[in-house]
Amino acid sequence: MTHFNAWQCGATALDVWSSGSLSASALMQRQATRLSEMLRWAAQRSPMYRAVAGRVDPDRLTLDDFPVVTKPELMGKFDQWVTDPQLQIDELRRFIADRERIGEDHLGRYQVWESSGSTGEPGVFVQDAHALAVYDALEALRRPALQPLRRCVDPWYLGERLAFVGATTGHFASTASIQRLRRLNPWMYRNMRSHSFMLPLPELVSALNDQAPTILTTYPSAALLLAQEASAGRLRIPVNEVWVGGESLSASTRECITRGLGCPVSQSYGASEFLSLASECQHGRLHLNTDWAVLQPVDAQHRPVPVGETGFTTLLTNLANRVQPLIRYDLGDRVRFAPEACECGSALPVIEVQGRVDDLLELDDPIGRPVSLLPLALTTVLEDDAGVFDFQLQQRSRHALWLCIAAEGADAAAALQRAQGVLRRFLSAQGLPNVSVGGNCGDRGQTGRSGKRQRVVARRHRHRTCRVDAEP
């Protein structure tokens, strides 16, 4: 069974709607008030944070009184971290092991999401009713109107058919959210469907053609693949909007998706820890929902970086979820706050996100000196110079790379040859003419359990990570 509190959802939606027109100072005041309430709540209700706060007056707590925390740390202290003693990590892991219960409430009042583990330790994240109401309102009210006239006639998307393409066999945030909404609403049950991107491509295309969705929501890499199928005439869906998130969306990828599917694309930024962190405005810029979340870009020592600089990582404080307080949580993403205001007029701050964790490669030059290569440089070379997008570049040794291209056929073979040449020239320019570049077609490479796929992968036993560009 899935619980729904209409009054709470309505009140939260009204708050989110009214906050959209607030000034920057009013938004910061609202954030400060909620932050103070969250810190006090955590210090009083979470055994772990009660020990952290010690003898400090709960009304005088600040973020600096709380340590940076990571997913492995929190999973290891789960039963002391949560504010409801009925929540036990062993029972929650049994719950998410049951795929028939995706989207169902645990204990009749909590949604439970798992992270993929593609960035390391898999996580279990519990969402209370208040957090869900906030996420729903942010998704509904701050997503850009890609079709303004259509939204005037149908503001609640009642005439739309939505298809989600992603990982459908786990309690992942996007999948569980779709299933929760389908459980709650008979209309949504009929008009929202999830499709596994683990299906063979012809089967996926056939399923989408049968549904004929008007809205497609997925990862950029999947949207690009489907755009190519549409261009080839195999995918024939009346899609009017594409919503993407969870991976990098470059300008060239957006253009290919728009051209292939014949409709506008919008991106959002979120995570299992906070589903609706930022939405794109009509000018294509991500606006952080700063009234409900605190993001702090920091350096490698967790010191704040100036506005305009990209952090080594980012600390998240969730102001909506009280059952599982996330305070100064190392999200692992690289975020930059833009110093300039957005031309759309919103006072919500503009952020640029480098969300997926790709690996920094360390190779040896001809005389054995280590040379580090940023993953963003490698992906940019392959996208912009070679024109390939659906790939994974793997490090096989200190002197060898292997490029996997998902496509097959003569065109794919030509693209692989072109990409290998581009990479070799780039490597030579970096002082690495000795590094070989092999490759194959028809191979999507390695993925995490949720289906998210790194595009640059170092050797597993010895690598460092570097977080590269922005959960649909």
N, C-alpha and C positions, 0 to 999 in steps of 0.2 A: 504494500500500500504506500501511496505517496501523499504526504500532508500538504495542505494549501491553506494559507491564512489570507483571505481576500482583503481584510481591513489593513493588515500590515503591508501587503503588497501595494495597495492603493496609496497609503500614507507615504511609503518610501518613494513611489513613482512621483508623487506630487513634490516631494523634497528634491529629487533629482531634477525634475523639470524646472522648478523655480531657481535652483542653483545655477542652471546654465546661463543665466543672465546676470549673475553677480559680478561685482568688480573683483580685481585680483586681491585687494586687501580684505574684502569680505570673504572670499574663498579661503584665504590663509587663516582668517579668524575661525572659520568653521572647521578647518583642518586642525587648528590648535586645540579647540574645544574637544573635538573627538579624540585627538591624541591623548590629551590629559585624562579623559574618561577611560580610554583603553589601557593606559599604563596603570591607573589606579585599580581597574578591574583585574588585570593580570597579577598584580602584586597581592591582591586579596584572595583570588580564587584559584590560581595555578600554584601548586606546591613548588614547582621549579622556580617560578618567578618570585614567589614569596621569599625563597632563600636568597635570590639575587638582590631583591630590594632591601632585605635586612631591616634595619631600624629607621630607614629613611621615611619621612612623613609621606604617605601615599599621595597627598595633594601637592607635593613639591617634586615629584619624580619628573625627570626629563629623559629623553632618549639616551643621553650620555651615561645615564645610570645603568643602562642595560648592555650586556655584551653582544658582540656579533655572534650569530648562531648559524650553523649549517644544517643541511638536511640529515646527514648521518648522525650528528649530535642529537637532533630532536627526535629522530626515530629511536635512538638508543635510550632516551629519557621520556618516551611517549606518555607512559601512564602517569608520570609526575608533571608533564607539561600541560595536558588538557585540563579544562576547568570542570568537566563532568566526570566524576569518578566511575561512572558506569561504562565509560569508553576504555576499552582494553585493547592493546595492539594485537594480541594473539587472536581475539575474537574478530577484530576488524579484518585481519588477514584472511581468516576463514570466510568472512562475508564477501570479500572481493574475489575470492577464489571461485565463487559461485556465479557463473556468467549469466544465469537465468535471472539474477537479481539486479542487473545493471539498471540504474535509474530508480530503484526502490529505496525507500527510507530505511535506515538502520535505527533500531529502537523506536521506530515510528516518528522520528523527528529530525534525523540527520541524513544528508547526502554524503557519500563516501567516494572520494576520487583517488585514483592511484596515478603516480607519475610513471613515465615510461622506463626510467633508468638509463636513457640514452646518454645522459650527462653524468652517470655514476650511480649512486645509491637510489634505488626506487623509493618513493615516498608514499605515505598514506595521509590524505588530507580530508578532514571532516568539515563540512559546511553546515552551519546552523541556519534556521529559517530566516533570520535577519540578513545574514550574508547573501543568501540566495535571492532575497527580495531586492537587495542592492544590485547584485549582478544582473538580474532580469531587467531592472529599471534602466541601468546604464546601457545594456545591450539594445533595449527598445527605443530609448529616447535620445541617445547620443550617437547612434550610428548615422552616417550621412544619408540624406535622401537622394539616392542616385537617380530617381525618377520623381521629381517634385510633384508633377501633376498627378501621377498615379497614386502617390502617397496622400494627396489631398482627398482623393476619392476613397482610398483604402488605407487609412493610417495604421491599421492593425494587421495588415498583410493577410486579411481573411480570404482574399482571392488568389493567393499565391500557393504554389506547390514547391516545397523546399527539399532539396537533396543534399545530404551531407555525405561526402566521400572521405573516408579516413579509416582508422583502426576501430573495428566494431566488436572485438572479442574481449575487451577489457573494460574496467571501470574508469576509463580515461575521461577527463573533464568534458570534452566536446561530446563524446558518445553518450555519457551518462546524462548530460544536460538535455540532449535530444530525446532520450528515452524517458526522462522525467517529464518533459513537456507532453509527450505522447500519452503517458499514463494519466496526466491531469486533465487533458482536454480531448474530447472525441473528435473535434475538427482537426486538431493537430495530429491525432493518430492517423487520420485519413490522408492528410496532406504533407506530412513530414516523413521522410524515409532516410535511413542510413544505408550506405553501400560500402562494402569493404574494398579498400584499394589493394587488398591481397588477392582479389579475384584476377583470373586471366583477363587481360585487357578486352578481348572481344566480349566476354561475359559482362564485364562492367559496363561497356558501351551499350550492350543490349538491354541491361537493366535500366539504365538511364533513359534510353529511348522509350522504353515501356512506360516509365513514370512521367516523362515529358515535363521535367521541373522548370519553373520560371525563375527560381533562385538556386544557385549552386554555391555551397560553402565547403571549403576544403583547404589544403595546403597549396602554396604557389606551385610547387613541383607537380602536383597532381593536376592542378588547373591548366598548367602548360601542356601536359601530356594530353589532356582532354581537348584543349584548343587545337592541337595538332590532329587529333582524330576528327574534329569538326571540319578542319580545313581539308582533310582528305575525303570528306563526305560520308564518313562512317557514323559519326555522332550527329544526330539530328534532334536537337532539343530546343524548345522555344525560350531559352534562358534570357532574362532581362537584366539580371544582376549577378555578379560573382563576388562573394565575400571570402577573403583569404586571411590567413594568419599562421603563426607557428614556425615560419621559415622566412628566409630572406626574400624580399620582393624588389628586384632591381627595376629600373625604368625600362630596360629592354625586355625583361620578362613580362612586366605589366602590359607593354605594347603588344607583345605576341599573344597574350591571353585575350586582350581586348579585340585584336584583329581576328583571331581565330573563332571566338565565341560571339563576336558582334555585339558586345554590350560592355558597360562600364564595370570597373573593378574597384573595390574598396578593401583596405586592410585594417585589421585591428591588432592590438597587442594585449596578450593575456597569458596566464599561466595557471597551473593547477592550484597554486597558492593564492591567486586572485584572478578570477576569470576575465574580468573586463577592465584592465588597467588603462587602456587608451584606445580611442577611436579616431579615425581619419576624418578631417573636415573636407569641405568641397574643394579646397585648394591642395589636397593631397598631403596634409601634414598631420602627424599624430598628436592629439591633445591628451595629456595625462589627466585622469579623473582625480585631481589632487584633493577634492573634498572627501574622498574615501580611502586614499592611499598616500603613503609617504614613500618616495623613491629617493635614495641618496647615492649618486655616483661617487665612488671612492677609489683610491689608488690601491696598490697591492698590500699596503699596511692598514687599509680600511680608514684612511684619512680622507675627508671630503675634498673633491676637486672643484676648481672654480667653474662657475657657469660658463658654458661654451666649450669646455673640455670633456672628452669622453673618458669615463671611468674605467679602471681595470675590471671592476665588477660593480654590482649595484646592490644596495641594501633595501629591502622591502619591509614596511610596516603596514599591516592590513588593519584598517580602522573599522571594518564591518563585521569581522568574525570573532565572536567572543568565546566560542567553545574551544578554539585552538589558537591562542594569541600568537601571531607572527610579528615579532619585534626585532628590527635590525637583522633580518634574515638575508643571508647571502644568496641572492637569486641566480647569480652566475652570468647575468647578461651585462653587456656593455651599453651604457646609456649616456646620452649627451643632452643637456638642457640647452635649447636654443636661446641666445640672449635677446633676440629680437621678437617683437610681437607678431602674431600672425595676421595677415590681411583679412582673414575671415571675421575678425573682431572679437573672437572668444578670448576671455581672460584666462582660460585653462592653459597652463604652460605647454609649449611645444617641445616634444622630445624626439630624438632620433635613436633608434634601437638597433643594436647588433645582437640579436637574440640567440640564434642557434650556436651551439658550441662546436666549432671546428678546431682542428688541431694545428698548432704551430709545428712546422716541419724543421728538423735539424739534420742537415746533410753535410758531407765532407767534401771539401774542394780537392783538387789534384794532389796537394801535398799534405792532406789530412786535417786541415783547419776546418772547424765547424762553421757552417753558414746557416743562419735561421731564415726561413721564408714565412711571411705572414700569409695565412689562408685567404684573406680578402684579396691580396695581390694575385694569388693563383686563380681564384674564382673569377676575378675581373678579367684577367688575361683570357681565360677560356670562354667567358661569355662575350666580351666585346671584340676580341681579336679572332677567335675561332668560331664564334657563333654557336657554341654548344651550351646547353643549359641543364639537361638531365644527365648528371654524371656523378661519379665519385672517384676522387684521386687518392690512391692508397700509397703509403710508403712501404716498400718491401725491404729496404736495407738503407744503409748510409749512402749508397750510391745508385739506388734504383727506385723509380716510381712506376705505378701501374694505373692506367686510366680505364675505368669502366664506363661505358656509354650504354644507356638503357635501350636505345633504338637498335633496330636490326635492318639489314638489307644493304643495297649498294650505296644509298645516300648516307647511311650511318657509317659505312666503311670509309667513305670519303671524308666524313666529318671527323672520324677518329684520326685519320692520317693528317688532316689539317691541324687538329688540336695537338697532336704529337709534335708537329713542326713548330707550332707557336710556343709550346712549352719548352722545347729544346732551345729555341732562340732566347726565351726569357731566362732560362737557367744559365745559358752562356753569359748573358749580360750580368748575371749575379755572381759570376766567377765559378760556375759549376758546369763547365762543358763536359765533364766526365760522368755526369749523372745520366743514366739511361731512362728512357720513357717507353714502357711497353703498354699494351692495352688490348681490350676486346670489346665487342659489341654484344647487345642482348643481355647485359648484366647490370642490375641496379645496385650491386654492392651490398654492404652490410647495413642493417637497420636496427634501431632499438625496438622494444616490444610494442610500442604504440605506433610504429611505422615511421617515426621521424628518422631522417637519414642525414648523417653528416656528409658533406661533400669533400672534405679534406680530412684524411684519417692517417695519423701517425702510427708507427709500430706500437702495439698495445703495451708491450713491456717497458717502453721507454718513450714517453712523450710529455709535452706540456700542452696546455690548452690555451686557445685564444678565441674569444667569443666574437662571432661574426653575425651581421644583420638579423631584424625582427622577423595562440591556440585558437583556430577559427571558431 
